[in-house]
Amino acid sequence: MKSNRNPLDGKSNRKGGIPYWEKMKPKADVVRSKVAKKKPTAPSEKNLGWDDVAQWYEKLVGHEGSDYHQHVIVPALMKRLGDLRGKRLLDLCCGQGFLGRILLEAGAQEVLGVDASPQLIAAASERAKAAKKLRYLQADASEAGAWADGSFDFVMCLLAIHDVKNLHGLCANLFASMGQHGAAYIVMMHPCFRVPQHTHWGWDVENQLQYRRVDHYAKEREIVITTHPGKAASEQTIFYHRSFGTIIETMARCGLVLSGCEELLSHRRSQKGPRSDAEHTAAEEFPMFLMLEVRKQRVLK
């Protein structure tokens, strides 16, 4: 079974009736194979991130963040960050910059957002015109830059690590950006349970149990994601799946060490129905997101 529901779109939540994982079930495996082999629009020589889908992403996330940002990711992040007074923060792969305003309102001294997409940075800069302590820079987060200068107390990277091809370059910039006693917080789709097109919900009729099926996990994959699956012509992005071990090992090679970890569960619950109890149990067992806290390795020796 493959779900075409966008995990960041609050409007896609099921409202009763036939479960979404039945509605979205492909008619044959060959259909899924054909979709997986579709090639995305040829990227420009310079990495511009999600610039080709910037308008779609701007509508999806907007000024306040998506449903999951608001109810799961940001609350967990802010709890980890604690008192931000006098702190310099870096929002890496910031998109349209919804997080920067939240960080400033929480007391941060200064916030810099970096993203490869000119359109998303333009949207972020427009929103931040009145905020002198909030600024944005268009740059590739996986390429060395003067902005990664070791002056930041905290670095955030939300739901972007799987959109970046050069993971080593991104991790190297996380290291270079942080001060000696700084920390970085990376939130990603859970690599064990949420691999697009390769993990699915299923229903065990005999045991009346909703389970999570994982078809593939260990191998690295470049998975083509269509932003509007129902349209004949639609923009595409690439999801770079890596195992948890690969992610941690890459960070270690860049001088980073894991100092904290939190698995984030969905806040959504189905309407009352014959399977709702089982669906609620599954939602409380299988985390959707993974938050990692990393620091410079030599600090913890």
Buried (B, 14 or more C-beta within 10 A) or exposed (E): BBBBBBBBBBEEBBEEEEBBBEEBEBEEEEEBEEBBEEEBEEEEEEBBBBBBBBEBBBEBBBEEBBBBBBBBBBEBBBEBBEEBEEBBBBBBBBBBBBBBBBBBEBEBBBBBBBBBBEBBBBBBBEBBEEEEBBBBBBBBBBBEBEBBEEBBBBBBBBBBBBBBEBBEBBBBBBBBBBBEEBBBBBBBBBBBBBBBBBBBBEBEEEEEEBBBEEEEBEEEBEBBBBBBEEEEEEBBBBBBBBBBEBBBEBBBEBBBBBBEEBBBBBEBEBEEEEBBEBBBEBBEEBBBBBBBBBBBBEBEE
